[in-house]
């Protein structure tokens, strides 16, 4: 069976191994061929070319749009039809989010070539709280566009119960939605990576964009004179947040690593801290928080995405409102009670039992094939 995926993820064509790379590594065992239509890479190089060749050896092929996002709908329908004429796909997946070009192109393509279409909504932009005006607009548009697209799809996949509940409140039939988690945790990597010296009190791992709430974490740090923070990740807000750390007088206690080249590097960095901090206003996961839990770190987290499903207050982590005063209290509470911190970390490890990669990817593949 062959699978066609409509995705906005360009990490692999840009030479970066992220969550999508791990997904494809598992899926290729279950499918004869996988093709991915995605936007044009913003940058590429030797690593990107090597990734492309490695994936092609496993019958995984990327088809980036040579043009801009303005032509993405046309590229999806045109390229998808060309590919289907050769490879006769059993099912098509659509990873949807604002500005909705994947859904527009993917659903049009599915209708034209007459194959089942799975609409995937991993998180709702700006839910439960919009970080800026763009997220507010995205959430408002999602309220009307996602239900309409769901009606035209064969099925809808969410990765946590919160998104399913929101979609059903918007009128999507509950029976059409399946919660199929995508937080694929690599047991060997997470448990066999060498333990690291605890150099940092806190670790924060995310793409550095407004909804991640790092600005409020830095504000909290300014009220905790001896606390250190490791920030893993890159993104458009990196320079601004580095400057903000300087203006708050905490730059000597905050280390920005940028993008780390391998998942092993990320895990090793996470293990060098005592507590993982996730302060997003909206999320689908995040997987990084689950990986930290699997490494034995208690989490301080906002109740968004899958964290509301997996964190038990005071057992494997604690919830925060995300505002600086509350963050100060949460951080101080954990760091000044090391025994409680250790106990929560041991409980947090149990997350591996729920989100082990091999089984979850098998479940996802079985679900896709059930639609064919």
N, C-alpha and C positions, 0 to 999 in steps of 0.2 A: 504494500500500500504506500502511496505517495502523499505527502502533506505540503500544503502551501500556507505560508504564514505572512500576514500583512503586519509589519511592525514599524514603530518609530525609533527603535533602538539602533543606533549607529556605532555602538562601542566597538564591535568587532571590526567593521570596516575602517575604524580609526585606530586599530591596533591596541585595544584595551580588553582585557579579560574581566568580564563582570558576571552578574547573575545569569544573563542570557547565554553566555558561553557554557556555563555549567549545565543549564537546561538542555542545550543542544547536544552536549556530550552524552547525556542520558537518553534523549529521544532518538538519537541516530541508531540505537540498538533495536528500537521497536519499529522503525519505518525504513522502507527501501530507499527513499529519497526525500529530502526536505529542501524546499526552496523558500527563501525569505526575500520579500520585496520591502525595501526601506528607503529613507531619504538619502541624499548624497552625503558622504562623509565630509566633515568640516576640515579634516586633516588626515593624512595617511603617510605611510612610510614602510620601511623594511619589515617591521613587526606585523603591520597589517597584512602585508603580502604573504608573510609566513603563516599567519593565522588562516588566511583564505585557502592556502594550499593544504594545510593540515585538515581543515574542515572538508575540503573537496575530496580528500582521501577517504572520508567517512560519508560521502554522498550528501554533503550539506553545501548549498550554493546560495550566495548573496547576490542580489540584483539592485544595487543602489541607483536611485534616479540620477541621471547625468545633469538634470536641470534643477531649478529651485523648487521650494515647497509649493509655490503657486501652481506648479504643474504636477503635483503629487497625485491628485485624483486621477488625472488622465494617464499618468505613468502606471498606476496600479491597475487600471482597467485594461490598458493596452498590453503591458508586459505580462500581466496575469493571464490574459487570453492566449497570448503567444506560447507561454509556458504550458498551459493546460492542453493545448493542441498536441504537444509532444509527450507530456508525462501523465495526463489523465488523473488528476488529484482526486482523492477520496473525500477530503474535507478541507475547509479553509478556516483559518483562525484570524481574528481581527483584534488587535490590541488598541482599544479606543480611549481617547481623552481629547480635550480641546487642543487644537482647533478642528478636530473631528474629520480630518482628511482621510484617515484610515477607514473609518466607517462609511463615509460617502463613496470612496472608491471600492472598498472591499465588498460592500453589499450590492453595489451595482454589478461588480464582477461576478459575484456568486449567482445573481439572477441571470446574467447573460450565459454563464457556462453551466448553470443548473447543478450546483453541488451544495451540500450543507455548509452553513456558515455559523461559526461560533463567535459570538461577541464577547470579548474579554474586558472586563472593567476591574482593574486591579485596585484603583482608588478613585475617589471623586475629588477633583481639584477643589480646594477651599472648604472641604468638609472635615471636621465640624466647624473650623474657623479659618476664614480667609486671611492670608498674610499680607495681601495688598489688593489694589483695585483689580488687577488682572485676574487674580484668583477668584474674586467676588463675581466678576463677569463670567469666568469659566464655570463656576458652580451654578450660576443662574441659567446659563445656556444648557448645561448638563441636565437640568431639571426638565427641560422640554425635549432635547435631542436624544438623550439616551433611551427614554421609554419608547420613542418612535422607532429608533434603530432596533431595540429589543424585539418589537413586534415583527420586524422584517427578518430577524435572525432565527436560525433553527433552535438555538439555545443560548443561554448567557452564563458565563463563568465569572464568579467573583472569587477572591482569595481569602476573604474573611467574612464573618457574619454581619459586621457593621454595614458593609457596602450592600449586601443582600437586603438588609432591612431598609436601607435608604431607598433602594430601587423599588421595593415592593410598596413603600409609602408613596412613591411617585406613580404607582399604577401598573408596574410590571408584574405579571403573574408569578407568584412564588414558585409554582411548579416548573416554570421555565428556567429558573435560576439554580445552578449547582455551585456549592462552595467547594472549590478544589484548590487547596493551598499551593503556593508556588515558592515556599521558603525552604529551598533544598539545602539541607545541612549535610556537609561531608564529614561523616563520623571519623574517618581515618585522619583527615587533615586537622580537625578540631581537637581530637584526643591525643594524637601522636606528635603534634608540634611541640617542640621543647618549651618547657616552662621558662618564663622570663623574670628577671629581677624587676620588682615593683618600683619603677622609677617615677611613676605619675599617680596622683590621687584619682584623677578622672580621665576618661577617654570618650571622645565624641567622634563618630564615624558616619559621614554622610556626604552627599553632593552639596556643595555650599551655595544654596539658593535661599530666598527669603523665608519659605515656610519651615525651614529647619530650626529656626529660633536660636541660633548661636549668639546673636547680639544680647539676648537676655541672660544667657549663660555667662557671658563675659561681664555683664553688669553684676551678677551674683558673685562672681569671682573677685570683683573689686571690694566686696565686703567680707571676704574670707582670706585674710592676708597670707596664710601659709599654704594655701591649696594650689596644686599644679594641675595643668590640663594639657592633654595631647589631642590635637585635632587632625584626624585622618580624612583626606578627601580634597577635592578641587572643585572649582565652579566659579560662576560670575561674581559672587560676593566675597571671594577670598581676599582680595586686596583691600576692600572696604572694611572687612572685619579685622584684618591685621592692623589697619590704621586705627580702628576703634579700640582694639586692645591696647595700643600705644597710648591713645588719648585717655584711657581709663587707668593707665599706670600698671597694667598687668602683663605687658608683653614679655617681661622676663620670666613669667611663670606659665606662658602659653607657647606650645611648640606646634607649628603647622608643618605637617609632613608633605602635603600635596598628595597627588595620586600615587599610590604604591603599585609597583609593576605586577605583583602576583598575589593571589589570595593567601598564600603562605605568609607573605610579608605583612599582610593586613592582620592575620591571626596573631602573629608574633607581636605586632604593635599593640593589639588589644590586650594581650596577656601581660603587657608591661604596666598595666594600670590596675587599680583596686576596684573601681566602680565604673560602670558604663552609664553614660548620660544620653538620653534621647528626648529632645525638647520640641518636636515638630508640632505644628498646628494641624497638619493633615498628613496621612500616610496610608499606604496599602499594607505595608509590613511594619517596620522595615526589617529586612533580613539581617542587617548588621547587628541589631539589638539581640536577635535570636542567637546569632553566632557568639556574641559576647556571653550570653547566658550559658550556652553550651560549653564555653571555656571556663565556667565557674565564677563569672562576675555577676554580682547583684546589679539590678538596673534601677535607675531613677528615670521615670518615663511619664510623658503625657498619656492620657487614656485614649489613644487614637490607633487606627489600623488594627492589626492583629494583637497588639499589646493589651488591649482591653480583654481579649480572650484568654491570654496565657499568663498574665501577671496576677498573682495573688498578693494583695496588700500585706506587707510585713512578712511574707513567706519566702518569695523569691525576688522581691523588689518592692519599690514604693512608687506611688503615683504622685505627680506634681501638677499644679495648675499651669506650669510653664512660665509664670511670672517670677521676676528676680527675687522678691522677698520669700516666696515659697521655696524656690530653688535653694536659697541660703539655708533655710531650715532643714530641707531634705538632705542636702550635702553634709551639713554639720552633724545631723543625726546619724548617718551611716559611718562617716569617717571617725567619729568619736566613740563608736561602739564596735570595735573590730571583731568581737566574738559574734555579734549579731550579723555583721557583714559577711563573715565566713560561713555562717549557717545558711544565710540566704543564697550565697554562691553555690553551696552544695545542692540546695533545692533547685536552683536555676538550671543546673546541668540536666535535669530531667526533661528539658525541652527537646533533647535529642530523640527521645522515645516517640515524640509526636511528629517531628519534621525531618526524619532521616531521609536523605536524598533519594536513594535507590527506590524505596517504596513509594515515595510521593510522585516521582517521575513515572513510575509504572502505573500509578493510579491515574495520572493525567493522560498518559497515552491510551489507557483502556477507555477512559471517558471519551477522548477524541474518536477512537475507533468505533465506539458505540453509536456515534452520530452518522457514520458513513453508510 
